[in-house]
Amino acid sequence: MTSARTSGTPTKTSILERAEQASLDADIDDLQAGARSWAAFTVAQRVTLLRAIRTSVAATAEDWAETAADSKQLDVAHPLRGEEWLSGPYSVLGALDAYIETLSRLAQGTNPLDGITLGRAPGGRTRVHAFPLTGIDKFLLSGFTGEVWLEPGVTPRAARATAGLAQRAPAESGGVGLVLGAGNITSIPVLDVLYELLAHNRTALLKVNPTQDALVPVYKRALAPLIEPGLLRIVRGGPAVGAYLTGHPGLSHVHITGSAATFDTIVWGPSKGEGAAATKRRRRENRPQLKKPITAELGGVSPIIVVPGQWTDADITYQAEHIATMRLQNSGHNCIAGQVVIMSSDWKQADVFRAALRRAYANAPERPTWYPGSSARMDLAADAYPDALVLGDRLLVEIEEGDDPAALQSTEYFAPVLGVVTVPGTGQQFLDAAVAHANDRLQGTLGANVLIDPDTEKALGSGFERAIATLHYGSIAINGWTAIGFIIPTLTWGAFPGGAINDVGSGIGVVHNALLLDGVERSVLRGPFRPFPRWIPGVLNPRKRADRITILPKPPWFVSARSGAAVSEGLTRHRAEGGIIGLVKTLTKALKA
């Protein structure tokens, strides 16, 4: 993968001024004292603190979203400014609500999984029906459900016995952790800090990516209830700061959201220039330079599997716009952006769908490719595929017979580059082949998307879920986008298990996980294939498999949603403040999407 989403690549040769070192040392001293204070908090007191954070986040929501949109060069009238409401304060407020519920249960002596359905998934796995758990989520995200699948061998009894993680032993301190914040999505650094504190009892030093520098004053106001008692410190800086902190003896753990290249530099040393020979020797001898544990979320090349079926013209248009959204949201600067569409070469509607995808991809609003290095990665794609369609500010690579898909399937472009590949077959044959292609040919295991109409899924029977079980990704979305799994806090976020420091893939460990579950393998999100009101005929026809019922005519996160910005803002304000009148106004706008 080629993206670099962390706060810089640390090197041994980086040098800090003594005053800056002293300031960082003082921050770590404060956090060590804060860790001792946190260990003395009861779980009930922690709930009170989380409620205070919720209040301060709600108070900064508008400033947060507007600052983020400005930093990404979206003007005040841009139709996609709403992305910064949903991927910023909305995501954090939802996480706080879910953590408050989990810790409240623990404080009352009950289990976080009480009242939550646990069942069986293929392969002897336990599945936790983790979404929706509240009435408002059932209403606003009607048609969407989410499950957490635990690793094979974890029984429902074991899941209940360990739910709560570090909050089951609040007095056991995890020390002080370093969080190297992502630079692309503004909620990620905050969510990572919360997970350090709640899942591991670690106070956190958050090093903000330079792309997020404008958000630092907002973060400090939003997270003041954590900063004041010494549970959090926020610092800026480049590679020299990163190098100093990753090697600091006062920090017990590192968590990074970024690229595999940056991860390897932290763990092993620089791969180029001075120190490269020593890095190679350390790798050969399995002697990492990092002497503390590390977890990571590192992205990858995400597939979009399009299962062939009999689709209406409206289905084709809608799902083409869905795929365009998966690639173009945030200008493609997402670790979970869909990059490779896997279609059937035997699908009778393939040519019609390709034409619709070209239109949807070309017609989405243009926006700056703002993330550092984007232009160079776009050039890499253009050089590898000189016949790619250039559609405004984006590339569409349709792999034809004789083309080499290797670059497309192994490079996380982290920019508006979408590719289409084909495998043969229909029905179960196609699905099994597409899953194998995604597992074996695409880099990474963070997230995968599957689009399938209800009748085709019904025809596949149990074979469909067996195929999902063999799809080795940490987040899977069926008729949805995995980014929605990102903003649902009771689902988990991270690579499929198996990453290690000498072969990290898409990362190690999970975050979010507001039920604080142990032994997690993946999360599976399901959504409606057809929006409102097109699902209605299927519900009324007994010969058809009914689609999922949803109130959304077009989700506000679609890049083609005309009222997306207003609806995203309205949903965030409702999450922050409540109020039925504002919600009704927002839903009325949603009908105009």
C-alpha positions in Angstrom: 0.0 0.0 0.0 1.2 3.5 -0.8 -0.7 5.8 1.5 0.8 7.4 4.6 -1.9 8.4 6.9 -0.1 8.9 10.1 1.7 11.9 11.6 5.0 11.2 9.7 7.6 8.5 9.4 9.9 8.5 12.4 13.6 8.0 11.9 16.5 7.5 14.2 18.2 10.6 12.8 15.3 12.9 13.7 16.3 15.5 16.3 14.2 17.4 18.7 15.0 20.6 20.5 15.6 20.1 24.2 12.6 22.3 25.0 10.3 20.2 22.9 11.6 17.0 24.5 11.0 18.5 27.9 7.5 19.4 27.0 6.7 15.9 25.8 8.3 14.4 28.9 6.1 16.6 31.0 3.0 15.5 29.2 4.0 11.9 29.7 4.6 12.5 33.4 1.1 14.1 33.6 -0.4 11.1 31.9 1.3 8.6 34.2 -0.2 10.5 37.2 -3.5 10.4 35.3 -3.2 6.7 34.8 -3.0 6.3 38.6 -6.1 8.5 39.0 -8.0 6.6 36.4 -7.3 3.4 38.2 -9.0 4.9 41.3 -12.2 5.8 39.3 -15.1 3.6 39.9 -17.0 2.4 36.8 -19.9 4.7 37.9 -17.5 7.7 38.0 -16.3 6.8 34.5 -19.9 6.9 33.3 -20.2 10.4 34.7 -17.0 11.4 32.9 -18.2 10.0 29.6 -21.4 12.0 30.0 -19.3 15.2 30.5 -17.4 14.4 27.3 -20.6 13.9 25.5 -21.8 17.3 26.5 -18.6 19.0 25.4 -18.5 17.1 22.1 -22.1 18.1 21.4 -21.2 21.8 22.1 -18.3 21.7 19.6 -20.1 19.7 16.9 -20.8 22.6 14.5 -17.3 24.0 14.8 -15.8 20.5 14.4 -17.7 19.8 11.2 -17.2 23.2 9.7 -13.5 23.3 10.5 -13.0 19.8 9.0 -14.9 20.8 5.8 -12.8 23.9 5.4 -9.6 22.0 6.0 -10.5 19.7 3.1 -11.1 22.7 0.8 -14.9 22.2 0.5 -16.5 25.6 0.1 -19.6 26.6 2.1 -22.0 25.6 -0.7 -20.4 22.3 -1.6 -22.9 19.5 -1.5 -20.5 17.1 0.2 -19.8 19.1 3.3 -22.2 16.9 5.2 -19.6 14.1 5.1 -17.7 15.9 7.9 -20.8 15.9 10.2 -21.3 12.1 9.9 -17.6 11.1 9.9 -16.7 13.5 12.7 -19.0 14.5 15.6 -21.8 12.1 14.8 -19.5 9.1 15.0 -18.0 10.2 18.3 -21.4 11.0 19.9 -22.7 7.6 18.9 -19.7 5.9 20.4 -20.0 7.8 23.6 -23.7 6.9 23.9 -22.8 3.2 23.4 -19.9 3.2 25.8 -22.1 5.0 28.4 -24.6 2.2 28.1 -22.0 -0.6 28.4 -20.3 1.0 31.5 -23.7 1.8 33.1 -24.6 -1.9 32.9 -21.3 -2.9 34.5 -21.7 -0.2 37.2 -25.1 -1.7 38.0 -23.7 -5.2 38.2 -25.2 -6.5 35.0 -23.6 -7.9 31.9 -23.1 -5.7 28.8 -24.7 -8.5 26.7 -27.8 -8.9 28.9 -30.9 -8.6 26.6 -28.7 -8.9 23.4 -29.3 -12.0 21.2 -26.4 -14.3 20.7 -26.6 -17.0 18.1 -24.5 -19.3 15.9 -22.7 -18.4 12.7 -21.1 -20.8 10.3 -18.0 -22.7 11.4 -19.1 -22.9 15.1 -18.8 -19.2 15.6 -20.8 -17.2 18.1 -22.6 -14.2 16.6 -23.6 -11.2 18.7 -26.6 -9.2 17.3 -25.0 -5.9 18.0 -27.1 -3.5 16.0 -29.6 -1.9 16.3 -29.9 -1.8 20.1 -31.9 1.4 20.5 -35.3 2.5 19.3 -33.9 5.6 17.5 -31.3 3.5 15.6 -34.0 1.0 14.6 -36.0 3.9 13.1 -33.3 6.1 11.5 -31.3 3.2 10.2 -34.2 0.9 9.5 -33.2 -2.0 7.3 -29.7 -2.1 8.7 -28.5 -4.7 11.1 -25.1 -5.6 12.4 -23.5 -8.6 14.0 -20.1 -9.2 15.6 -18.8 -12.7 14.8 -16.4 -14.1 17.4 -13.5 -16.4 16.7 -14.2 -20.1 16.3 -14.3 -21.7 19.7 -15.5 -18.7 21.6 -18.8 -19.8 23.1 -21.7 -17.6 24.1 -20.9 -18.3 27.8 -17.3 -17.2 27.2 -18.5 -14.1 25.4 -20.6 -13.0 28.3 -17.9 -13.8 30.8 -15.4 -11.5 29.2 -17.6 -8.7 27.9 -16.4 -5.5 29.4 -12.7 -6.0 28.9 -10.6 -3.7 31.1 -13.8 -2.3 32.8 -14.2 -5.6 34.5 -11.0 -4.8 36.5 -11.0 -1.0 36.6 -8.2 -0.8 39.2 -5.7 -2.5 36.9 -3.9 0.2 35.0 -2.7 -0.3 31.4 -0.2 2.6 31.8 0.1 5.3 29.1 -0.4 4.7 25.4 0.7 6.6 22.3 -2.0 7.2 19.7 -0.6 8.2 16.3 -3.7 9.8 14.8 -5.0 9.3 11.3 -5.0 12.3 9.0 -8.1 11.6 6.9 -11.2 11.2 9.1 -11.6 13.5 12.1 -13.3 11.1 14.4 -10.6 8.4 14.2 -8.1 10.0 16.6 -10.8 10.6 19.2 -12.3 7.1 18.9 -8.9 5.6 19.2 -8.2 7.5 22.4 -11.6 6.4 23.9 -10.8 2.8 23.1 -7.4 3.0 24.7 -9.0 4.4 27.9 -12.0 2.0 28.0 -10.8 -1.3 26.5 -7.3 -1.2 28.0 -7.4 1.3 31.0 -4.6 3.3 29.3 -4.4 7.1 29.4 -3.3 8.5 26.0 -0.9 10.8 24.4 -2.5 11.7 21.0 -0.1 12.8 18.3 -2.2 14.6 15.7 -1.4 14.2 12.1 -0.3 17.5 10.5 -3.4 17.4 8.2 -5.5 17.7 11.3 -3.7 20.6 12.9 -6.7 22.9 12.3 -8.8 20.5 14.5 -6.5 20.6 17.5 -8.3 23.6 19.2 -11.6 21.8 18.6 -10.3 18.5 20.0 -9.0 20.3 23.1 -12.4 21.8 23.8 -14.4 18.7 23.0 -12.1 16.5 25.1 -11.5 18.9 27.9 -13.1 16.5 30.5 -10.3 14.1 29.7 -7.5 16.6 29.5 -8.2 18.3 32.8 -7.7 15.2 35.0 -4.6 14.2 33.1 -6.1 11.3 31.1 -5.2 12.8 27.7 -2.6 15.1 26.2 -2.7 16.2 22.6 0.5 17.2 20.7 1.4 18.3 17.2 4.5 17.4 15.3 6.2 15.7 12.4 8.6 12.7 12.1 11.0 13.8 14.8 8.2 13.9 17.4 7.0 10.5 16.2 10.5 9.0 16.5 11.0 10.4 20.0 7.6 9.2 21.3 7.7 5.7 19.9 11.0 5.1 21.6 10.0 6.8 24.9 10.3 4.5 28.0 7.4 6.2 29.7 4.9 4.9 27.1 3.7 1.3 27.3 1.9 0.8 24.0 1.6 2.3 20.5 -1.6 2.4 18.4 -1.3 3.7 14.8 -3.9 4.4 12.1 -1.9 4.7 8.9 0.1 2.7 6.3 2.0 -0.5 6.5 5.1 1.4 5.4 4.9 3.7 8.4 4.2 0.7 10.7 7.3 -1.1 9.5 9.4 2.0 10.0 8.2 2.3 13.6 8.7 -1.4 14.3 11.9 -2.2 12.3 13.4 1.1 11.2 13.8 3.0 7.9 13.8 1.0 4.7 15.7 3.6 2.7 18.7 5.8 3.2 20.7 5.9 6.4 19.8 3.0 8.7 18.3 0.8 5.9 21.0 -1.8 6.3 20.5 -2.1 10.0 16.7 -2.4 9.4 17.3 -5.3 7.0 19.5 -7.0 9.6 16.9 -6.5 12.4 14.2 -8.1 10.2 16.4 -11.0 9.3 17.2 -11.6 13.0 13.6 -10.8 14.1 14.9 -8.1 16.5 12.4 -5.2 16.2 13.6 -1.8 17.3 10.2 -1.1 18.9 10.3 -2.6 22.4 6.7 -2.2 23.3 3.4 -3.7 22.0 1.7 -2.1 19.0 -1.8 -2.3 17.5 -2.7 -0.9 14.1 -5.3 -0.2 11.5 -3.6 0.1 8.1 -6.2 -0.1 5.3 -6.0 -2.1 2.2 -7.6 -2.7 -1.2 -11.3 -3.2 -0.6 -13.4 -5.4 -2.9 -17.0 -4.7 -4.0 -18.5 -8.0 -5.1 -21.5 -7.6 -7.4 -23.4 -10.9 -7.4 -25.3 -11.2 -10.7 -29.1 -11.3 -10.7 -32.2 -9.9 -12.4 -32.0 -6.2 -11.6 -34.4 -3.5 -12.6 -33.1 -0.3 -14.2 -33.6 1.5 -10.9 -31.6 -1.2 -9.1 -28.7 -0.7 -11.5 -28.7 3.0 -11.2 -29.0 2.9 -7.4 -26.2 0.4 -6.9 -23.9 2.1 -9.4 -24.3 5.3 -7.3 -23.7 3.2 -4.2 -20.3 2.0 -5.6 -19.4 5.5 -6.7 -19.9 6.6 -3.1 -17.7 3.8 -1.8 -14.8 5.1 -3.8 -15.5 8.9 -3.9 -16.5 9.8 -0.3 -13.8 12.0 1.1 -12.3 12.0 -2.4 -11.2 8.4 -1.9 -8.9 9.2 1.0 -10.4 6.4 3.1 -8.8 3.2 4.4 -12.1 1.5 3.6 -12.8 3.0 0.2 -14.0 0.4 -2.3 -11.3 0.1 -4.9 -11.9 -3.1 -6.9 -15.4 -4.1 -8.3 -15.6 -7.8 -8.9 -18.2 -8.6 -11.5 -19.3 -11.7 -13.4 -18.2 -12.0 -17.0 -21.3 -14.1 -17.5 -23.8 -11.6 -16.1 -26.3 -10.7 -18.9 -26.7 -7.2 -17.5 -22.9 -6.6 -17.1 -22.6 -4.1 -20.0 -25.7 -2.2 -18.8 -24.2 -2.0 -15.3 -20.8 -0.9 -16.5 -22.4 1.9 -18.4 -24.4 3.0 -15.3 -21.3 2.8 -13.2 -19.4 5.1 -15.6 -22.3 7.6 -15.5 -22.5 7.5 -11.7 -18.8 7.8 -11.3 -18.5 10.7 -13.7 -21.5 12.6 -12.4 -20.6 12.7 -8.7 -19.7 16.2 -7.6 -16.1 17.2 -8.2 -14.0 18.0 -5.2 -10.3 18.6 -4.3 -8.0 15.6 -3.9 -6.6 17.2 -0.8 -4.7 14.5 1.0 -0.8 14.8 0.7 0.6 12.5 -2.0 -2.7 12.0 -3.8 -1.5 13.4 -7.1 1.5 11.1 -7.1 -0.7 8.1 -6.4 -3.0 9.1 -9.2 0.0 9.3 -11.5 1.0 5.8 -10.5 -2.4 4.5 -11.5 -2.4 6.5 -14.8 1.1 5.1 -15.6 0.1 1.5 -14.8 -3.2 1.9 -16.8 -2.7 4.4 -19.7 -6.1 3.4 -21.2 -8.0 4.2 -18.0 -11.0 6.5 -18.3 -10.2 10.0 -17.0 -13.5 11.3 -15.7 -12.8 14.8 -14.3 -10.8 14.4 -11.1 -11.0 10.6 -11.1 -9.9 7.5 -12.9 -11.9 4.4 -13.8 -9.8 1.3 -14.7 -11.7 -1.4 -16.5 -9.5 -4.5 -16.7 -9.8 -6.1 -20.1 -8.5 -9.4 -21.4 -4.7 -9.1 -21.5 -4.5 -6.3 -19.0 -2.5 -6.9 -15.8 -4.6 -6.2 -12.7 -1.7 -6.6 -10.3 -1.1 -2.9 -9.5 -4.8 -2.2 -9.1 -5.1 -5.2 -6.7 -2.0 -4.6 -4.6 -1.8 -0.8 -4.3 -4.0 1.1 -1.9 -4.3 4.3 -4.0 -6.0 6.3 -1.3 -7.3 8.6 -4.1 -10.2 8.5 -6.6 -9.2 5.4 -8.5 -11.8 2.7 -9.1 -11.1 -0.6 -10.9 -13.4 -3.3 -12.4 -12.3 -6.9 -12.8 -14.3 -10.0 -13.8 -14.5 -13.6 -12.8 -16.7 -16.2 -14.6 -19.9 -17.9 -13.4 -23.2 -17.1 -11.9 -24.9 -18.0 -8.7 -22.8 -19.9 -6.1 -20.1 -20.5 -8.6 -19.5 -16.8 -9.1 -19.8 -16.0 -5.4 -17.3 -18.6 -4.4 -14.9 -17.5 -7.2 -15.3 -13.8 -6.3 -14.6 -14.5 -2.6 -11.5 -16.5 -3.5 -10.3 -13.7 -5.8 -10.8 -11.1 -3.0 -9.0 -13.3 -0.4 -6.1 -14.3 -2.7 -5.5 -11.4 -5.1 -6.3 -8.2 -3.2 -4.0 -6.6 -0.6 -5.3 -6.4 2.9 -8.2 -7.7 5.0 -9.9 -4.6 6.4 -13.2 -4.5 4.6 -15.2 -6.1 1.9 -18.6 -5.2 0.3 -21.2 -7.5 -1.3 -24.2 -6.4 -3.4 -26.9 -9.0 -3.9 -30.6 -8.8 -4.7 -33.0 -10.6 -2.3 -34.2 -13.2 -4.9 -30.6 -14.2 -5.7 -29.7 -14.5 -2.0 -32.8 -16.6 -1.4 -31.8 -18.9 -4.3 -28.4 -19.4 -2.8 -29.8 -20.5 0.5 -27.2 -21.4 3.2 -24.5 -21.2 0.5 -24.6 -17.4 0.7 -23.7 -17.3 4.4 -21.1 -20.0 4.0 -19.4 -17.9 1.4 -19.5 -14.9 3.7 -17.8 -17.0 6.4 -14.9 -17.7 4.0 -14.5 -14.0 3.1 -11.6 -13.1 5.3 -12.1 -9.5 6.1 -12.5 -7.7 9.5 -15.6 -5.8 8.3 -18.1 -7.1 5.7 -21.1 -5.1 4.4 -23.9 -6.8 2.5 -25.9 -4.3 0.5 -24.2 -1.6 2.4 -20.8 0.1 2.6 -18.3 -1.0 5.4 -17.9 2.7 6.3 -21.4 2.5 7.9 -20.0 -0.3 10.0 -17.3 2.2 11.0 -19.8 4.7 12.4 -21.9 2.0 14.2 -20.0 1.9 17.6 -21.3 -1.5 18.7 -19.6 -3.1 15.7 -15.9 -3.7 15.6 -13.3 -2.1 13.4 -10.0 -3.7 12.4 -8.3 -6.2 10.1 -9.2 -9.9 10.0 -7.1 -11.7 12.7 -3.7 -12.9 11.7 -1.6 -9.8 11.3 1.8 -9.8 13.1 4.7 -7.3 13.3 6.7 -9.2 10.6 3.7 -9.4 8.2 1.2 -6.8 9.4 -1.3 -6.8 6.5 -4.2 -4.5 7.3 -3.3 -4.3 11.0 -3.4 -5.9 14.4 -6.3 -5.7 16.9 -9.7 -3.9 16.8 -11.2 -0.6 18.0 -14.7 0.9 18.5 -16.3 -2.3 19.9 -18.5 -0.5 22.3 -19.8 -3.8 23.8 -16.1 -4.4 24.8 -16.1 -7.9 23.4 -13.1 -10.2 23.5 -12.1 -12.8 20.9 -13.5 -10.8 17.9 -13.1 -12.1 14.4 -15.2 -9.7 12.3 -18.3 -7.6 12.0 -21.0 -8.2 9.4 -23.3 -5.3 8.4 -26.5 -5.9 6.3 -28.5 -3.2 4.6 -31.5 -2.9 2.2 -30.9 -3.7 -1.5 -33.6 -1.2 -2.5 -34.4 2.2 -0.9 -37.8 3.6 0.1 -40.3 3.2 -1.6 -38.9 0.6 -4.0 -38.9 -2.2 -1.4 -42.7 -2.1 -1.1 -43.7 -4.3 -4.1 -41.4 -7.1 -2.8 -43.0 -7.0 0.6 -46.5 -7.3 -1.0 -45.5 -10.1 -3.4 -45.5 -13.5 -1.6 -43.5 -15.1 -4.4 -40.6 -12.7 -3.9 -38.1 -12.6 -1.1 -39.0 -9.4 0.8 -36.3 -6.8 0.9 -35.4 -5.0 4.1 -37.7 -2.2 5.0 -36.0 1.3 5.2 -37.3 4.8 5.6 -34.4 6.2 3.5 -35.1 7.0 -0.2 -31.4 7.5 -0.7 -28.9 7.5 2.2 -27.4 10.9 3.0 -23.9 9.5 2.7 -24.4 8.8 -1.0 -22.4 11.3 -3.0 -25.4 11.6 -5.3 -27.8 12.6 -2.4 -29.1 16.1 -3.3 -30.0 16.9 0.4 -27.1 14.9 1.9 -25.4 17.9 3.5 -28.5 19.1 5.2 -29.6 15.7 6.3 -26.2 14.8 7.7 -26.1 18.0 9.7 -29.6 17.4 11.0 -29.0 13.8 12.1 -25.9 15.0 14.0 -27.8 17.8 15.7 -30.5 15.3 16.7 -27.8 12.9 18.0 -26.4 15.8 20.0 -29.5 17.6 21.2 -32.5 15.4 20.6 -35.8 17.1 19.7 -38.7 15.8 17.6 -39.3 19.0 15.6 -35.7 19.1 14.2 -35.8 15.4 13.4 -39.1 15.8 11.4 -37.5 18.6 9.4 -34.4 16.5 8.7 -36.5 13.5 7.6 -38.5 15.8 5.3 -35.3 16.9 3.7 -34.2 13.2 3.4 -37.2 12.6 1.2 -35.8 15.1 -1.3 -32.5 13.2 -1.6 
